[in-house]
Amino acid sequence: MEDRLDRWLGRLRALSTFVYIAALSLAVALLVIAFIPGSPVTLPLPTAELSGTARVGGIVHGVVVDPAGEIVFEVTDPSLWQRVLHLATMFPGLLLVAEVARRMRHLLQAARDSDPFTAQTAGELMLLAKITALGGLGVWAVSNAAMWALSATMLESGAAVAPHGSPLGWLAVGLIFAAFAQLIARGVAMRDELDTVI
């Protein structure tokens, strides 16, 4: 049973390492691409802010552009500022994923090397929960602010992008980490209490 558990901890640690390296590599690639003149900058813009959507060709009779939807546009010759704003829509999220995976990798390695049911493990999980939840809120806010500012450089009518996505996923993962932290902390307290009785 212990060998099987060690194998699973090893696999989970390897997966955490892969996610960490992949997220960091993507973040670095996006950073490099953002500073290459002419690199692509795209953004979905609300169709309500666009004119001429009633005359879109290539569609059958009775099909129209959704007035509450969005159409993706690309800037043909983006400025450095536009490329940086485009980078800010994705870069913070990748950095947060990399940091969460890095911390999880160390936590899994510590659990494999020694007793995982310690107050230190519970504390590390609670810290990971806070980083995930608060960092996720920050990532969501920064990426939406960057999209809003980028839309201002693309629309004649000024900035007009509704918030995309939701920070709910980040908050849910943070809550799961916090729940596991409390379960481990409770188990540690019960074991300490049992040791004093015996």
Buried (B, 14 or more C-beta within 10 A) or exposed (E): EEEEEEEEBEEBBEBBBEBBBBBBEBBEEBEEEBEEEEBEBBBBBBBBBBEEBEEEEEEEEEEEBEEEEBBEBEBEEBEEEBBBBBBBBBBBBBBBBBBBBBBBBEBBBBBBEEEBBBEBBBEBBBBBBEBBBBBBBBBBEBBBBBBBBBBBBBBEEEBBBEEEEEBEEBBEBBEEBBEBBBEBBEBBEEEEEEEEEE
